[in-house]
Amino acid sequence: MPPRYRYEEIADDLQQRIKAGEFPPGSRLPSRREMIARYEVTEPVIDRAMQILRIKEITETLPGVGVFVRDDPGA
């Protein structure tokens, strides 16, 4: 199995936490600053992880407001 990028691991972790109900539909994910501290990575790494979740239609971003779990994550 090839090595995984840190942003992929973070996206997978967040996706699992969403599926487990830690972040239910409609809830706001932690801020970029909070995620940088939690995962001990740089801002571009968090941005890539958020991009993956957005592409998978798990989250949606409201500029200036935050990142939210979609009402139908992954549908």
N, C-alpha and C positions, 0 to 999 in steps of 0.2 A: 504494500500500500504506500503510495507516495506521501511525502510530508504535506501537511496542510498549513495553509497560511493562517496567521493569528486571526485575521478578520473573519475567516470562515468558521473558526472555532467559536468566536464570539457570536456570530449570527446563529449558529446551531444552538448555543447555550440559551440565547434569548428566545429562540423559537421553542425550545423545550420548556422554558419557564412560562411562555405564553400558553402552550398546550396543557401544562400542569395547573393552569388557573392562577398563577401568581400575578399575571397581568391579564385580566379578563377583557373581553371585547369592549371597546370604548375607553379603556384606561390609557393614561399617558405613561410612556416609558420614562425611565430616569433621564435626566438631562445629559447632554454630551459630557459636561464636566464631571458629573457623577460616574458615568461609565468609564471615562478616562482613568479616574481614581480607582474604581473597582477592578478593572481589568489590567491596570498598569501599562497602558499603551498610549500612543500618540493620537491626536485628533484625526488624521487621515485614516487610521485603522478603524476607528469608530465609524467614520463616514462611510467606509467601504462596507462594513457590517450592516449599517442602516440601509445602504443601497441594495444589498442582497434581500433584506426583508421586504423592502418596497417592491422590488422586482417580483418576488414571490407572492405579492399582494397580501402580505400578512400585516403590514403597517401602512399608514399614510401620514404624510408630513404636512403640517399646517405651518407655513413660514412665520417665524416670529412667535409661534405658540408652542410647538413641540411635535413629538412623534407619538402617534396613537395607534393602538391595536384596532384593526378593522373589525367591524361588526360580524363579518364572515371571514375570519382569517384563513387565507389560503384557498378560498373558494374560487 
